[in-house]
Amino acid sequence: MRKTLIIAVLLVTVLLILGACAPASDVQITHIFYDGLVFRSESDEYVEITNRGDQPQDLTGCVLKDTSEGYPSFTFPSYILAPGKSIRVYTNEYHPEWGGFSFEYSRAIWNNNEPDIAVLYNNQEEEVSRKSY
Protein backbone atom coordinates (compact mmCIF):
# COMPACT_ATOMS: atom_id res chain seq x y z
CA MET A 1 0.00 0.00 0.00
CA ARG A 2 2.72 2.45 0.98
CA LYS A 3 4.78 1.55 -2.09
CA THR A 4 1.74 2.15 -4.34
CA LEU A 5 1.18 5.56 -2.74
CA ILE A 6 4.81 6.56 -3.27
CA ILE A 7 4.66 5.45 -6.93
CA ALA A 8 1.42 7.41 -7.44
CA VAL A 9 2.93 10.56 -5.90
CA LEU A 10 6.03 10.24 -8.09
CA LEU A 11 3.92 9.73 -11.19
CA VAL A 12 1.81 12.81 -10.47
CA THR A 13 4.97 14.84 -9.82
CA VAL A 14 6.50 13.77 -13.14
CA LEU A 15 3.28 14.58 -15.00
CA LEU A 16 3.14 18.04 -13.42
CA ILE A 17 6.76 18.73 -14.35
CA LEU A 18 6.40 17.51 -17.93
CA GLY A 19 2.92 18.91 -18.40
CA ALA A 20 3.60 22.62 -18.01
CA CYS A 21 0.82 24.40 -19.84
CA ALA A 22 -2.32 22.50 -18.99
CA PRO A 23 -4.56 20.62 -21.39
CA ALA A 24 -6.50 22.73 -23.85
CA SER A 25 -9.56 22.47 -21.61
CA ASP A 26 -7.83 24.54 -18.91
CA VAL A 27 -5.46 27.03 -20.59
CA GLN A 28 -6.97 28.69 -23.64
CA ILE A 29 -6.36 31.56 -26.00
CA THR A 30 -9.55 33.51 -25.35
CA HIS A 31 -9.12 36.69 -27.40
CA ILE A 32 -6.97 38.27 -30.10
CA PHE A 33 -7.08 42.07 -30.27
CA TYR A 34 -5.79 42.23 -33.85
CA ASP A 35 -6.57 45.80 -34.93
CA GLY A 36 -4.45 47.94 -32.63
CA LEU A 37 -5.12 51.61 -32.07
CA VAL A 38 -1.47 52.71 -32.25
CA PHE A 39 -0.90 54.04 -35.77
CA ARG A 40 1.22 51.79 -38.07
CA SER A 41 2.99 49.68 -35.43
CA GLU A 42 -0.20 48.53 -33.68
CA SER A 43 1.97 47.89 -30.63
CA ASP A 44 -1.19 47.57 -28.51
CA GLU A 45 -2.37 44.37 -30.25
CA TYR A 46 -2.50 41.41 -27.88
CA VAL A 47 -3.39 37.77 -27.40
CA GLU A 48 -5.25 36.96 -24.19
CA ILE A 49 -4.72 33.60 -22.49
CA THR A 50 -7.02 32.40 -19.69
CA ASN A 51 -6.80 29.59 -17.15
CA ARG A 52 -10.34 28.23 -17.17
CA GLY A 53 -9.46 25.42 -14.78
CA ASP A 54 -9.54 25.29 -10.99
CA GLN A 55 -5.78 24.71 -10.51
CA PRO A 56 -2.81 27.04 -11.04
CA GLN A 57 -1.01 26.35 -14.34
CA ASP A 58 2.71 26.69 -14.99
CA LEU A 59 3.31 28.51 -18.29
CA THR A 60 7.11 28.29 -18.02
CA GLY A 61 8.56 27.40 -21.42
CA CYS A 62 5.19 27.53 -23.22
CA VAL A 63 5.35 29.22 -26.62
CA LEU A 64 2.80 31.53 -28.26
CA LYS A 65 3.15 31.87 -32.02
CA ASP A 66 1.49 33.38 -35.08
CA THR A 67 1.33 30.19 -37.14
CA SER A 68 -0.08 31.93 -40.21
CA GLU A 69 3.28 33.63 -40.76
CA GLY A 70 5.41 31.27 -38.65
CA TYR A 71 6.72 34.18 -36.59
CA PRO A 72 7.10 35.88 -34.24
CA SER A 73 7.00 33.63 -31.21
CA PHE A 74 7.00 34.39 -27.50
CA THR A 75 8.39 31.96 -24.91
CA PHE A 76 7.03 32.39 -21.40
CA PRO A 77 9.51 32.89 -18.60
CA SER A 78 8.76 31.35 -15.20
CA TYR A 79 5.07 32.17 -14.63
CA ILE A 80 2.13 30.58 -12.82
CA LEU A 81 -1.34 31.47 -14.14
CA ALA A 82 -3.89 31.36 -11.34
CA PRO A 83 -7.31 29.71 -11.82
CA GLY A 84 -9.80 32.01 -13.54
CA LYS A 85 -7.13 34.61 -14.38
CA SER A 86 -6.02 35.96 -17.75
CA ILE A 87 -2.76 37.38 -19.08
CA ARG A 88 -1.99 39.18 -22.33
CA VAL A 89 1.00 39.09 -24.64
CA TYR A 90 1.25 42.44 -26.43
CA THR A 91 2.91 43.11 -29.77
CA ASN A 92 5.30 45.76 -28.42
CA GLU A 93 3.96 47.15 -25.15
CA TYR A 94 4.22 46.17 -21.49
CA HIS A 95 1.21 46.15 -19.19
CA PRO A 96 2.13 44.82 -15.73
CA GLU A 97 -1.55 44.52 -14.82
CA TRP A 98 -1.83 41.87 -17.57
CA GLY A 99 1.38 40.00 -16.74
CA GLY A 100 3.89 42.33 -18.43
CA PHE A 101 4.48 40.14 -21.51
CA SER A 102 5.46 41.39 -24.97
CA PHE A 103 6.63 39.92 -28.27
CA GLU A 104 8.87 43.02 -28.51
CA TYR A 105 8.01 43.16 -32.19
CA SER A 106 8.32 46.55 -33.89
CA ARG A 107 5.44 46.16 -36.36
CA ALA A 108 1.91 44.77 -36.39
CA ILE A 109 1.71 40.98 -35.96
CA TRP A 110 -1.96 40.19 -36.51
CA ASN A 111 -3.27 40.80 -40.02
CA ASN A 112 -6.25 43.17 -40.19
CA ASN A 113 -7.44 41.95 -43.60
CA GLU A 114 -7.02 38.17 -43.43
CA PRO A 115 -7.40 36.17 -40.23
CA ASP A 116 -4.25 34.86 -38.58
CA ILE A 117 -4.00 31.93 -36.19
CA ALA A 118 -2.44 32.16 -32.74
CA VAL A 119 -1.28 28.87 -31.25
CA LEU A 120 -0.09 28.12 -27.72
CA TYR A 121 2.32 25.20 -27.30
CA ASN A 122 3.43 23.59 -24.06
CA ASN A 123 7.09 23.13 -23.19
CA GLN A 124 7.03 19.77 -25.01
CA GLU A 125 6.01 21.55 -28.26
CA GLU A 126 2.49 20.07 -28.14
CA GLU A 127 -0.42 22.29 -29.11
CA VAL A 128 -2.48 23.41 -26.14
CA SER A 129 -4.82 25.98 -27.72
CA ARG A 130 -5.43 27.79 -30.99
CA LYS A 131 -7.60 30.71 -32.00
CA SER A 132 -8.32 32.70 -35.13
CA TYR A 133 -10.52 35.74 -35.74
N, C-alpha and C positions, 0 to 999 in steps of 0.2 A: 504494500500500500504506500509506504513512504517513498520507495523507489519510483513508483508510478507518478506520485505527486512531484517529485524532483524533475523527472523527465518532462512532465507537462509544463512545469514552470520554465524549464530551459527552452522548450519548444516555443512557447509564447514569447519569451524574450527574443529568440532568434527571429521570429516572425515580425516582431515590432521593430527590430533593428533593420531588417531587410526591407520591410514594408513601408518605409518613409513615404509619405504622400498616400493617404488612405485610398480605398477603393472608390471608384467613380461615384458610388452612391453617397459618399460622405463629403469629399472635397470636389467642388465643381466650379467651373468657370460660369459665372452667373450673369455677366454683362460685359459688353465691349462698347466703350464710348469711342466711336471711330471717327467722328467729325468734330475734331477739336476746335476751340474758339480762338486759339492763338494763331494769328495770321501766318501762313506758309508753313511753319514748322509743326504746328499742331502738337506742341509739346505737352498739352494737357489731355491728350488721348490717354485712355487707360483700359486695362483688363481687370475686372473684379473677380476675385476667387473667394468662395464661401465654404466654410466647414458646416455642412448641414447635419452632421452627426452629433452624437452626445458625448464624444471623447475628444480630447485635444489631439491634433494631428501635427506631426513633425514634417515640415516642408523642406528641411535641409537637403540640398542636392537636387531637389525637383527642378525641372526646366520648363519654362513657358516659351513657346515659339510661335511665330507666324509661319505656318506650314505652307501657305499659298505662295510665298516668296522663298521660303527656306531660311529666312533670317529676318530680323535679328532674333537672338535668343537671350533669355535671362535665367541665370541659375541662382536659386535661393540660397542665401547664407543660412546659418543656423537660425531657425525660426519655428516657433510652435504656434499654430493657429488654434485658438480656443473654440470650443463648440458654439455654433451660432454666430460666429464673428466672420467678418469679411476684411480682405486686404485688397489693395490695388497696386498694379505695376504700371507706372506712367511711362509715356514715351521719353520725356526728357525733363521731368519735374520731380520734386521730392515733396511728399506730404506726410509728415510724421504721424498724423492722425489716422492715416490709412496704411501704416506700416513702414513708410519711407523708402519704397522700392521704385527703381527706375531702370529702363533699358539703357539710359544715357545715349539715346540715339538722336542725332541732330536734325532729322527730318521726319515727316509723318510716316507712320508704320502702316496704319490700317487704311486701306483704299476706300475712298468715299464713293466711287462709281461702281465698283464690282466687289461683292463680298469676299472678305478674307476669312481664313480659319485660324483660330487660336487653339493651340493644343498644349495641355499640361501633361508632362511625363514625370514619373517617379524617378528615384535615384537609380533604378535598374533599367531605365530607358523604356519603361512600359507606359502606354497611354493610360492616363487617369481620367481625363475629361477633354472634351472638345466643344467649341461653339463657333458658330458663324453668325452673320447678321444680314 
